[in-house]
């Protein structure tokens, strides 16, 4: 069958809608950051990211429009104050782009696996290639500038070993060292939480709303507590903890963004981080890790509920496409 004769499925429309809204939010932040960055190499990567998304945005809009759906509002120039003072250092901006690229790669892969139509699969393939290019660029720059912290090194064993007994799983307090897979998840989750906390600090300084500021300070405290809980597990094995970026946030009180964008962005990070928390829980084979991840996930759900209530109260949360309400349709007949 010709691809033009295949209508997009609900999953395909949903992923396009999400890619558009999340992409426009990140794009506005990137446009602010490129305006304050002094380092030429870092600025060049941001310019590439902005140009890449501009191309993707046009393609997403075409897909949605051709199916007869309205283009989402997402985030626009009205959410950006181009004359705002510097809120973040160049290095923080680079860390931000690296973390958001990781989220983008995960999102593109999820969108690809939800797509059937070939033109859409080809599109997400190209998005994935763009994301991988950006990943390599950000990694190389962070390494060049000495700001990328690798996960701990291991010393090889003489021969493979097998798990023997329940003690491997049931230990509380680390009677056995962490496994390599457990360390990967802990390091990744801490890095995501550090970004979440740092943005909450910066946004709380510049927001105009007392309600939003209160939420951002609460989110900051939650992130900090979760960082400490996860870091404690690494420290038990004398393993290094990823460095914080709070000092890369300036003391500016001049807001570069709308309150709507800043609150949405923190909510996006809260929801995206649940994927990494779930992966950490799935890879955990020590009881104290399982308990820690369960607490982190539960707290994130509670904070996300507060975020949802605040977003809907201010009418800032755009509604995704809904399935037809057959009862309402029948009632109107």
C-alpha positions, -999 to +999 in steps of 0.1 A: +000+000+000+012+035-008+024+053+023+001+083+016-029+059+018-019+049+054-033+072+081-011+079+111-020+058+141-028+073+175+007+063+187+023+080+157+003+112+162+010+111+200+048+108+195+048+136+169+028+158+193+052+151+221+083+156+200+070+190+189+061+203+224+092+190+241+114+201+212+101+237+212+107+240+249+143+229+246+147+250+215+138+282+234+164+274+261+190+267+234+183+300+217+188+319+250+220+299+257+235+306+223+230+343+229+251+343+261+278+317+253+313+332+247+332+300+239+332+297+201+332+259+200+303+256+225+284+282+206+289+264+173+274+232+188+243+251+200+239+267+166+240+233+150+213+221+175+190+251+167+193+245+130+187+208+133+155+213+153+143+239+129+145+213+102+128+187+124+101+211+135+090+218+099+088+181+091+068+173+123+044+202+114+039+188+079+031+153+093+006+166+118-010+191+094-014+165+066-035+144+090-058+173+097-047+178+133-039+213+147-003+221+151+005+223+189+013+257+203+043+244+223+067+272+231+075+303+210+095+335+210+070+349+234+085+326+261+119+340+255+134+373+269+164+378+246+178+407+266+181+388+299+213+387+318+235+356+320+220+329+342+243+300+333+280+296+326+292+283+292+301+249+308+267+246+323+251+252+289+273+225+274+262+200+302+226+210+296+229+203+259+245+169+266+218+158+290+190+170+268+206+151+239+205+119+260+168+125+266+163+133+229+179+100+218+157+081+242+126+100+229+135+094+192+140+057+198+106+054+216+090+073+187+106+050+162+094+019+179+059+033+179+059+041+142+048+019+113+046+042+083+079+042+064+082+080+059+078+084+097+103+057+104+127+073+080+122+107+098+129+092+132+160+075+118+173+109+107+164+124+141+183+096+158+214+102+135+212+140+144+210+131+181+240+107+178+260+135+161+251+159+188+260+133+215+295+129+200+300+166+197+290+173+233+311+144+247+342+155+228+339+191+240+333+181+276+363+158+274+384+185+258+375+210+285+381+185+313+344+186+324+332+151+317+333+128+346+336+091+336+321+063+356+345+045+379+372+022+365+372-015+373+401-040+378+395-072+359+389-105+377+410-136+368+380-156+356+341-154+354+321-159+385+285-171+392+261-158+418+257-183+447+229-179+472+204-152+481+229-132+501+239-115+468+204-100+465+192-097+501+221-077+515+213-043+532+243-021+537+266-034+511+281-067+522+290-072+486+303-044+463+281-028+437+280-044+402+290-026+371+254-023+359+243-009+393+271+017+391+260+028+356+224+034+367+235+052+399+258+076+380+233+083+353+205+090+378+226+113+398+237+133+367+200+137+357+191+148+393+220+173+393+207+189+362+172+190+376+184+206+408+206+232+391+178+243+367+154+245+397+179+268+415+183+291+385+146+292+376+136+299+412+159+330+412+142+345+382+105+334+382+079+361+387+053+339+404+055+332+441+036+299+436+061+287+409+090+298+431+077+278+460+073+247+438+108+251+423+124+254+458+105+222+468+117+204+436+152+216+444+151+201+479+136+169+466+164+166+439+190+173+465+177+146+489+176+121+461+211+130+450+223+124+486+205+090+488+219+077+455+254+091+462+255+074+496+253+041+478+284+049+457+303+063+487+299+031+506+321+014+480+345+044+480+334+052+444+334+088+430+301+107+429+293+129+398+302+165+404+276+191+409+269+221+387+252+245+411+282+269+410+277+272+373+244+291+379+249+328+383+231+351+408+210+368+382+174+376+390+166+386+354+143+360+338+152+347+303+121+326+301+083+327+308+072+311+340+052+286+319+084+274+301+104+271+333+077+251+351+071+229+321+108+222+317+111+209+353+081+188+349+095+173+317+127+164+336+108+149+364+088+126+340+118+118+318+139+108+349+113+081+357+126+061+328+161+061+343+148+054+378+129+024+364+160+012+346+180+016+378+154-004+397+154-031+370+192-035+372+193-034+410+203-068+426+208-055+461+179-049+485+191-015+497+192-002+460+157-015+453+144+003+484+162+035+475+149+035+439+113+028+451+114+058+474+128+080+446+101+069+422+073+074+447+085+109+456+088+118+420+052+108+414+041+130+443+061+160+430+049+155+395+013+156+408+020+190+424+035+201+391+004+190+372-019+208+395+001+240+392+003+238+354-034+231+350-043+259+375-025+284+353-038+268+321-002+262+309-005+225+301-015+219+265-038+190+259-026+162+236-049+146+210-077+126+226-095+094+214-131+101+202-156+103+231-182+079+217-207+085+245-207+123+239-209+118+201-240+095+205-256+120+230-253+149+205-270+129+177 
